[in-house]
Amino acid sequence: MKNKPQLTVVKIGGNVIDDATALDSFLKDFAAIKGAKILVHGGGKLATRTAESLGIKAVFHEGRRITDAPMLEIAVMTYAGWINKNIVAKLQALGENAMGFTGADGNLIRAKKRENTTIDFGLVGDVISVNTELLNALLIQDIAPVFCAVTHDGNGQLLNTNADTIASPLAVACTGYYDVKLLYCFEKKGVLLDINDEESVIKSLTFERYSELREQGAIHSGMLPKLENCFDALSKGVTQIGIGSPAMITGETHTLITL
């Protein structure tokens, strides 16, 4: 398809969601994006606070949540409930016709329970398919889908799924219809050469440069899975990927990821 229309897929993290002022500012910028758009959000901090208020201890392994049945209930309540509908309502107030989804709605995102020989993450899913036709039908109607970090396995089981790993396959799935830009927004200005120096942003990161820095141990371990997702998405047709603070939507400094 020649001259594909532009689609922007934006993922925001829990630190933005937890800050009401930052969230409002971000959503104004998101609503101002021209063309088709998709928003993917996490929201782990609220889930953790809710769990603690109910006497349930949140358990993590290397920064990733281990999700048993009680924690899954809390994740669904917070992600698909309060956080998702709050974001949708705020976007509607800004004139953006948003609609909130889990992966189970319309079979939009199907996943499988994560398989790991050393750590059982519980009811955590990894994406295996996207209902591209339905997603495109929504976008054609000028609807901005807002996805929370919940998918399903097709057999009635909901799964907690990392928002970063939802954003990438959503972006890849749309490359047949759109020229896709993927933006990962979090609290830093971009990928940092020195984790303690906020100004050490790597402006452009190729796969070759990334491989060199990874071998040197120069990239923070928490950033590695995100970058792997980025390069995988680029190899599958996504045309542009950025990592940085929400301000990158309006052109602020960030890291541009390229092959």
C-alpha positions in Angstrom: 0.0 0.0 0.0 1.4 3.3 -1.1 1.2 6.5 1.0 -0.1 4.8 4.1 -1.8 7.0 6.6 0.1 7.7 9.9 -0.6 5.8 13.1 0.9 6.7 16.4 1.0 4.1 19.2 1.9 5.6 22.6 2.6 3.6 25.7 2.6 5.5 29.1 3.8 4.1 32.4 2.6 4.1 35.9 4.6 7.2 37.0 2.6 9.4 34.6 -0.7 7.8 35.6 0.1 8.3 39.3 0.7 12.1 38.8 -2.7 13.8 38.1 -1.1 16.9 36.7 1.4 15.0 34.5 -1.5 12.7 33.2 -3.7 15.7 32.3 -0.8 17.3 30.4 0.1 14.1 28.6 -3.5 13.4 27.6 -3.8 17.0 26.1 -0.7 16.3 24.0 -2.0 12.8 23.0 -5.3 14.2 21.9 -3.5 16.8 19.8 -1.7 14.1 17.8 -2.8 14.2 14.1 -4.2 11.1 12.5 -4.9 7.6 13.9 -3.7 6.9 17.4 -3.6 4.1 20.0 -2.8 4.5 23.7 -1.5 1.7 25.9 -1.1 2.1 29.6 0.2 0.3 32.7 -0.6 1.3 36.2 1.2 -1.0 38.6 1.5 1.4 41.5 -2.3 1.7 42.1 -2.6 -2.1 41.9 0.1 -2.4 44.5 -1.6 0.2 46.8 -5.0 -1.5 46.4 -3.5 -4.9 47.2 -1.8 -3.6 50.3 -5.1 -2.0 51.5 -6.7 -5.5 51.2 -3.9 -7.2 53.0 -2.4 -8.7 49.9 1.4 -8.4 49.5 2.6 -7.5 46.0 5.5 -9.8 44.9 8.0 -8.9 42.2 10.9 -10.7 40.5 13.5 -8.4 38.8 10.9 -5.6 38.6 8.2 -7.9 37.1 5.0 -8.6 39.0 4.2 -12.1 40.0 0.4 -12.5 39.6 -1.6 -15.0 41.6 -5.4 -15.2 41.4 -6.1 -12.5 44.0 -3.5 -10.2 42.4 -5.0 -10.7 39.0 -8.4 -9.7 40.4 -6.9 -6.5 41.7 -5.0 -5.9 38.4 -8.2 -6.2 36.4 -10.1 -3.9 38.8 -7.5 -1.2 38.7 -6.1 -1.4 35.1 -9.3 -2.2 33.2 -11.5 -0.4 35.7 -10.5 2.8 37.3 -7.4 3.7 35.4 -8.7 2.8 31.9 -12.1 4.5 32.3 -10.6 7.6 33.9 -8.3 8.0 30.9 -11.1 7.4 28.5 -13.3 10.0 30.2 -10.5 12.6 30.3 -9.9 12.0 26.5 -13.6 12.4 25.8 -13.5 15.7 27.7 -10.7 16.8 25.3 -12.8 15.9 22.3 -11.0 12.7 21.5 -13.4 9.8 20.8 -11.6 7.2 22.9 -12.8 3.7 23.8 -11.2 1.5 26.5 -10.3 -2.2 26.0 -8.7 -5.2 27.5 -7.3 -7.8 25.1 -10.4 -9.9 25.8 -12.8 -7.4 24.2 -13.4 -8.4 20.6 -10.6 -10.9 21.0 -8.3 -7.9 20.3 -5.2 -9.3 22.0 -4.8 -13.0 22.7 -1.9 -14.2 24.9 -0.5 -17.3 26.5 0.6 -17.9 30.0 4.3 -17.1 30.3 6.5 -20.2 30.3 9.6 -20.0 32.4 11.7 -22.9 33.8 13.0 -21.0 36.8 10.3 -18.5 37.9 6.6 -19.0 37.8 5.1 -15.6 37.2 1.6 -16.9 37.7 -1.2 -15.5 35.6 1.0 -13.4 33.4 0.6 -13.5 29.6 2.8 -13.0 26.5 1.0 -11.8 23.4 0.5 -14.3 20.6 -2.0 -12.5 18.3 -3.8 -9.3 17.6 -7.3 -9.0 15.9 -6.0 -6.6 13.2 -9.2 -6.3 11.3 -11.3 -5.2 14.3 -8.5 -2.8 15.4 -8.3 -1.2 11.9 -12.1 -1.0 11.8 -12.0 1.0 15.1 -9.3 3.3 13.8 -11.2 3.9 10.5 -14.1 5.2 12.6 -11.7 7.8 14.2 -11.9 5.9 17.5 -8.7 6.1 19.7 -8.4 2.6 21.4 -7.1 2.8 24.9 -5.6 -0.6 26.0 -4.9 -1.6 29.6 -2.4 -4.2 30.6 -4.8 -7.1 30.6 -5.2 -9.8 27.8 -6.8 -13.3 27.6 -5.9 -16.8 26.5 -9.1 -17.6 24.5 -10.1 -20.1 27.1 -11.8 -17.8 29.6 -8.6 -16.8 31.5 -7.6 -13.2 31.8 -3.8 -12.5 32.0 -1.8 -9.7 33.4 0.5 -8.6 30.5 3.2 -6.0 30.5 2.1 -2.8 28.7 5.5 -2.5 26.9 5.0 -5.9 25.3 1.4 -5.1 24.4 2.4 -1.8 22.6 4.9 -3.5 20.3 2.7 -6.2 18.7 -0.2 -3.7 18.4 2.2 -1.5 16.4 3.5 -4.3 14.3 -0.1 -5.6 13.6 -1.0 -2.3 12.0 1.9 -2.0 9.6 -0.1 -3.4 6.8 -2.5 -0.5 7.0 -0.4 2.3 8.4 2.9 4.0 8.6 3.4 3.3 12.3 5.3 5.4 14.8 5.7 3.8 18.3 6.5 6.0 21.4 7.4 4.6 24.8 6.8 7.4 27.4 8.3 7.1 30.9 9.8 9.3 33.5 13.3 9.7 31.9 14.2 11.9 28.9 15.3 8.8 27.0 17.8 6.0 27.1 20.6 7.2 29.3 24.3 6.5 28.9 24.7 7.2 32.6 21.7 6.2 34.8 22.7 8.9 37.3 22.9 11.7 34.7 19.5 12.8 33.4 21.2 14.7 30.6 23.2 11.8 29.2 20.4 10.9 26.7 21.5 8.8 23.7 19.9 10.8 20.9 20.0 8.0 18.3 20.5 4.3 19.0 21.1 1.8 16.2 21.1 -1.9 16.7 24.9 -2.0 16.2 25.4 0.8 18.8 23.0 -0.9 21.2 24.8 -4.2 20.9 28.1 -2.5 21.8 26.7 -0.7 24.8 25.0 -3.9 26.0 28.3 -5.8 25.8 29.9 -3.0 27.9 27.1 -3.2 30.4 26.5 0.5 29.8 22.7 0.3 29.5 20.6 -0.2 32.6 19.3 -3.8 32.8 15.7 -2.5 33.2 15.9 -0.9 29.8 17.1 -4.0 27.9 13.7 -5.8 27.5 12.2 -2.5 26.2 15.0 -2.1 23.6 14.7 -5.7 22.5 11.0 -5.0 21.9 11.9 -1.9 19.9 14.3 -3.6 17.6 11.9 -6.5 17.1 9.2 -4.1 16.1 11.4 -2.2 13.7 12.4 -5.5 12.0 8.7 -6.2 11.5 7.8 -3.0 9.7 7.3 -0.3 12.4 9.0 2.8 10.8 9.9 4.9 13.8 10.3 4.3 17.6 11.0 6.9 20.3 11.8 6.4 24.0 11.6 9.4 26.4 9.4 11.5 28.6 5.8 12.3 27.6 7.2 15.7 26.3 8.7 13.9 23.3 5.2 13.9 21.8 5.6 17.7 21.3 9.2 17.4 20.0 11.3 17.4 23.2 14.6 15.5 23.5 14.3 11.7 23.4 16.0 8.6 22.1 15.3 7.7 18.5 15.6 3.9 17.9 16.6 2.8 14.4 18.0 -0.3 12.8 
